[in-house]
């Protein structure tokens, strides 16, 4: 066994013990353990929202720096789009249903 295996095994009981202490109702703390856990979860949610906001801002600045909006504006104002398409419907060869329909 390596030292890493021993430390990972020692951490797990400490984490369980910590969770038990937080969730147990001792009543002498003044703040409910559930309130503490709720505050931790709420703080994590706020941190996640802040990270998403910062990433969105950086992506917007990067895309604006590329100047794609100028190229797109030039393309839309100076060019036209012509689409030409044709469709043909042919019966499938060797299909028994097509033979019955012709009779």
C-alpha positions as CSV (number, residue, x, y, z in Angstrom):
1,X,0.0,0.0,0.0
2,X,1.2,3.5,-0.8
3,X,0.9,6.6,1.4
4,X,-1.8,7.9,-1.0
5,X,-4.1,4.9,-0.2
6,X,-3.7,5.5,3.5
7,X,-4.6,9.2,3.3
8,X,-7.6,8.6,1.1
9,X,-9.0,6.0,3.5
10,X,-8.3,8.4,6.5
11,X,-10.2,11.3,4.8
12,X,-13.4,9.4,4.2
13,X,-14.2,8.7,7.9
14,X,-13.4,12.3,8.8
15,X,-15.7,13.6,6.1
16,X,-18.5,11.3,7.4
17,X,-17.8,12.4,10.9
18,X,-17.9,16.0,9.9
19,X,-21.3,15.5,8.1
20,X,-22.7,13.8,11.1
21,X,-21.7,16.6,13.4
22,X,-23.2,19.2,11.1
23,X,-26.5,17.4,10.7
24,X,-26.9,16.5,14.3
25,X,-29.1,18.8,16.4
26,X,-27.2,19.7,19.5
27,X,-29.3,22.8,20.2
28,X,-26.5,24.7,22.0
29,X,-25.0,26.4,18.9
30,X,-27.7,29.0,18.2
31,X,-27.6,28.3,14.4
32,X,-29.2,25.2,13.0
33,X,-26.8,22.9,11.1
34,X,-29.3,22.8,8.3
35,X,-29.0,26.6,8.0
36,X,-25.2,26.3,7.8
37,X,-25.5,23.7,5.1
38,X,-28.1,25.8,3.2
39,X,-25.7,28.8,3.4
40,X,-22.8,26.7,2.0
41,X,-25.0,25.4,-0.9
42,X,-26.3,28.9,-1.6
43,X,-22.8,30.3,-1.6
44,X,-21.8,27.6,-4.1
45,X,-24.7,28.5,-6.3
46,X,-23.7,32.2,-6.3
47,X,-20.1,31.3,-7.1
48,X,-21.2,29.2,-10.0
49,X,-23.4,32.0,-11.4
50,X,-20.5,34.4,-11.1
51,X,-18.2,32.0,-13.0
52,X,-20.7,31.7,-15.8
53,X,-21.1,35.5,-15.9
54,X,-17.3,36.0,-16.2
55,X,-16.9,33.3,-18.9
56,X,-19.8,34.8,-20.9
57,X,-18.2,38.3,-20.6
58,X,-14.8,37.0,-21.8
59,X,-16.4,35.1,-24.7
60,X,-18.3,38.2,-25.8
61,X,-15.1,40.4,-25.7
62,X,-13.2,37.7,-27.7
63,X,-15.9,37.5,-30.3
64,X,-16.2,41.3,-30.6
65,X,-12.5,41.4,-31.0
66,X,-12.7,39.1,-34.1
67,X,-14.9,41.6,-35.9
68,X,-17.4,39.0,-37.1
69,X,-20.2,41.4,-36.9
70,X,-18.6,43.7,-39.5
71,X,-18.0,40.8,-41.9
72,X,-21.6,39.6,-41.4
73,X,-23.0,43.1,-42.0
74,X,-20.9,43.4,-45.1
75,X,-22.1,40.1,-46.4
76,X,-25.7,40.8,-45.7
77,X,-25.7,44.3,-47.3
78,X,-23.5,43.7,-50.4
79,X,-24.5,40.2,-51.5
80,X,-27.7,38.3,-52.3
81,X,-28.4,34.6,-51.8
82,X,-29.8,32.6,-54.7
83,X,-31.0,29.1,-53.9
84,X,-31.8,26.7,-56.7
85,X,-33.2,23.2,-55.9
86,X,-35.0,20.4,-57.8
87,X,-36.7,17.4,-56.5
88,X,-37.7,14.2,-58.3
89,X,-39.8,11.4,-56.9
90,X,-39.0,8.0,-58.4
91,X,-40.5,4.6,-57.4
92,X,-38.1,2.2,-55.8
93,X,-37.0,-0.6,-58.1
94,X,-38.1,-4.1,-57.1
95,X,-40.8,-2.9,-54.7
96,X,-43.8,-5.2,-54.7
97,X,-46.2,-2.4,-53.8
98,X,-45.3,-0.4,-56.9
99,X,-46.2,-3.4,-59.1
100,X,-49.6,-3.8,-57.4
101,X,-50.4,-0.1,-57.8
102,X,-49.9,-0.3,-61.5
103,X,-52.3,-3.2,-62.0
